[in-house]
Amino acid sequence: MKFFFFCIFFFAITLFANPIVSFSATPAFSGQELFLKLDEIGKNGNWMRLDTLSIIDPSVSKILKKNKGFLAVWALESPMVKSKVAVLSKKGKSEVLAFYEIEAFDAKPEPLSVHEKLYPENILIDFNGISTNEFVHKDDSDLKLKINDSGLYFSYTKRDKTPLRFDTKFATLTFEEKAKIVEEYRDFFIYEYALMLHAFVQSTSGIFNWQPWHWYLPNWNKKYLISKEEIHAILSSGYPPAMFRLFFVKTSRNVLIEMRTDGNGYYEMDVRLP
């Protein structure tokens, strides 16, 4: 019986240690070919680039040990498909893109923090400079970044055809009506938060100790996201704020990290240094 369970365990380890599929290109993949393969295997899911300076999940670390000298790594966390890791590496005169499945991203949650040293070559990997301290995203001029001695300031504009409606008569509603509206706001804000993660967190690297996918996981972010109680208090005031603060952290080094939306397609993220 012990031997039987050992065989099952060994089979499971072997299954997740080997790629489910791989592709090669000589001498290298074009950018278009690379992302077509990612979309094909990920079913157009949200692939996130690994930040080598951040916490690396044990399940991902095992894969990286098999691919020493990798060129790039992406991870996919989605309720629609099984979690996956894609590794681009050099093999002889060719490039190989290998895909692995994992049971879960299994790092133990840690408080969010900002690295003590920030390197422009990491932060600005997807940005072009327009002045000494202002930058725009290479693929989307509506995504902007300002850097100065006090921190990093991101902004993004993507106007919504149906802006958030603020009910000034919220205080007069029944308990059930209020609960329904608060839940709708919460769902909307979670969507807005995901949009900001895609725009701000996934367009940079070398800033935070979390990997991009950690920001999406409830056991990592739940302490920092806007709560139902906060939403209820905002609605009860009867006055819509200029900006809704969806995410806020004060780190152990007194760095303030804040994400805001106006509910109508304008977004901001501040990383304010002490």
ZAMARGU-4260 file (C-alpha; in steps of 0.2 Angstrom, whole numbers, plus 5000, padded with zeros to 4 digits):
<rodrens>
0) 5000/5000/5000 | 5014/5012/5004 | 5022/5008/4988 | 5006/5012/4979 | 5004/5029/4987
5) 5022/5033/4983 | 5019/5029/4965 | 5004/5041/4964 | 5014/5055/4973 | 5029/5052/4961
10) 5017/5053/4946 | 5009/5069/4952 | 5026/5077/4955 | 5032/5071/4938 | 5016/5078/4929
15) 5018/5095/4936 | 5037/5096/4933 | 5036/5093/4915 | 5028/5105/4902 | 5011/5101/4895
20) 5016/5108/4878 | 5031/5118/4871 | 5035/5127/4855 | 5052/5132/4847 | 5057/5145/4835
25) 5074/5148/4826 | 5083/5159/4829 | 5069/5167/4840 | 5051/5171/4842 | 5044/5187/4835
30) 5034/5197/4847 | 5018/5193/4838 | 5022/5174/4838 | 5026/5174/4856 | 5010/5182/4862
35) 4999/5172/4849 | 5006/5156/4858 | 5002/5164/4875 | 4984/5168/4870 | 4982/5151/4862
40) 4987/5141/4878 | 4979/5154/4890 | 4963/5155/4881 | 4966/5174/4879 | 4968/5175/4898
45) 4978/5188/4908 | 4996/5183/4907 | 5007/5192/4920 | 5026/5194/4918 | 5037/5187/4932
50) 5046/5200/4943 | 5062/5192/4948 | 5064/5204/4962 | 5048/5199/4970 | 5042/5184/4981
55) 5042/5168/4970 | 5029/5155/4974 | 5037/5138/4978 | 5027/5130/4963 | 5034/5143/4951
60) 5052/5141/4959 | 5052/5122/4955 | 5049/5126/4937 | 5062/5139/4936 | 5075/5127/4943
65) 5072/5117/4928 | 5074/5131/4916 | 5090/5140/4922 | 5095/5155/4912 | 5077/5158/4906
70) 5074/5174/4896 | 5056/5178/4902 | 5042/5170/4912 | 5024/5173/4913 | 5010/5167/4924
75) 4991/5165/4922 | 4979/5165/4936 | 4961/5163/4930 | 4945/5155/4937 | 4942/5150/4918
80) 4957/5139/4916 | 4970/5130/4927 | 4984/5141/4933 | 4999/5140/4921 | 5017/5146/4919
85) 5026/5150/4903 | 5044/5150/4902 | 5054/5157/4887 | 5072/5150/4886 | 5087/5148/4874
90) 5091/5131/4868 | 5105/5130/4856 | 5102/5141/4841 | 5083/5141/4845 | 5071/5149/4858
95) 5059/5137/4867 | 5042/5142/4875 | 5037/5129/4887 | 5020/5129/4896 | 5017/5121/4913
100) 5002/5118/4924 | 5002/5121/4943 | 4990/5117/4956 | 4990/5134/4964 | 5001/5150/4967
105) 5007/5144/4984 | 5017/5158/4992 | 5012/5162/5010 | 5004/5180/5009 | 5016/5194/5015
110) 5012/5212/5019 | 5014/5223/5004 | 5030/5233/5003 | 5041/5243/4991 | 5059/5239/4988
115) 5071/5250/4996 | 5081/5253/4980 | 5071/5256/4964 | 5079/5255/4947 | 5073/5265/4932
120) 5077/5251/4920 | 5065/5240/4929 | 5051/5253/4932 | 5051/5260/4914 | 5052/5244/4905
125) 5036/5248/4895 | 5037/5267/4895 | 5045/5281/4885 | 5051/5297/4892 | 5043/5314/4887
130) 5052/5324/4899 | 5065/5322/4913 | 5051/5315/4925 | 5036/5311/4914 | 5033/5295/4904
135) 5020/5287/4893 | 5017/5269/4890 | 5024/5263/4873 | 5007/5255/4868 | 4995/5267/4876
140) 4997/5285/4878 | 4983/5287/4890 | 4994/5278/4903 | 5006/5290/4911 | 5019/5290/4925
145) 5028/5304/4934 | 5043/5301/4945 | 5050/5313/4957 | 5059/5312/4974 | 5043/5310/4984
150) 5037/5295/4974 | 5029/5287/4958 | 5012/5294/4951 | 5002/5284/4939 | 4987/5289/4929
155) 4976/5281/4916 | 4961/5287/4907 | 4948/5275/4899 | 4931/5283/4899 | 4916/5272/4903
160) 4901/5274/4892 | 4890/5270/4908 | 4898/5280/4922 | 4895/5275/4940 | 4878/5282/4947
165) 4878/5290/4964 | 4861/5288/4973 | 4859/5304/4984 | 4844/5296/4992 | 4853/5281/4998
170) 4850/5285/5017 | 4831/5284/5014 | 4831/5266/5006 | 4827/5250/5015 | 4840/5239/5023
175) 4838/5226/5009 | 4839/5240/4995 | 4855/5247/5003 | 4863/5230/5004 | 4860/5227/4986
180) 4867/5244/4981 | 4882/5241/4992 | 4885/5224/4984 | 4884/5232/4966 | 4896/5245/4971
185) 4908/5232/4978 | 4907/5222/4962 | 4910/5237/4951 | 4925/5243/4962 | 4933/5225/4961
190) 4932/5227/4942 | 4940/5244/4942 | 4953/5237/4954 | 4958/5224/4941 | 4958/5236/4927
195) 4971/5247/4938 | 4981/5232/4941 | 4983/5228/4923 | 4987/5246/4919 | 4999/5250/4933
200) 5006/5235/4941 | 5008/5224/4926 | 5016/5238/4916 | 5031/5239/4928 | 5043/5228/4938
205) 5055/5230/4952 | 5044/5241/4963 | 5034/5229/4975 | 5037/5213/4984 | 5021/5205/4977
210) 5021/5197/4960 | 5007/5204/4949 | 4996/5189/4952 | 4997/5191/4971 | 4987/5207/4969
215) 4972/5197/4963 | 4972/5184/4977 | 4959/5188/4991 | 4970/5181/5004 | 4984/5194/4999
220) 4973/5209/4996 | 4958/5208/5007 | 4965/5220/5021 | 4969/5234/5009 | 4953/5234/4997
225) 4938/5246/5000 | 4926/5237/5012 | 4907/5236/5011 | 4907/5247/5027 | 4917/5260/5019
230) 4905/5260/5003 | 4890/5261/5015 | 4897/5276/5024 | 4901/5285/5007 | 4884/5282/5000
235) 4876/5287/5017 | 4884/5304/5016 | 4874/5309/5001 | 4889/5317/4992 | 4899/5309/4979
240) 4918/5311/4982 | 4929/5317/4968 | 4938/5301/4969 | 4935/5284/4977 | 4949/5276/4986
245) 4949/5258/4982 | 4965/5252/4989 | 4977/5258/5002 | 4992/5252/5011 | 5004/5260/5023
250) 5019/5249/5023 | 5031/5245/5037 | 5043/5258/5030 | 5029/5271/5030 | 5027/5271/5011
255) 5009/5275/5006 | 5002/5265/4991 | 4985/5271/4985 | 4973/5267/4971 | 4959/5279/4966
260) 4945/5280/4953 | 4932/5293/4949 | 4920/5280/4943 | 4920/5287/4926 | 4936/5280/4918
265) 4949/5290/4926 | 4962/5280/4938 | 4977/5285/4948 | 4990/5275/4958 | 5002/5284/4970
270) 5017/5276/4978 | 5022/5290/4990 | 5039/5288/4998 | 5043/5294/5016
</rodrens>
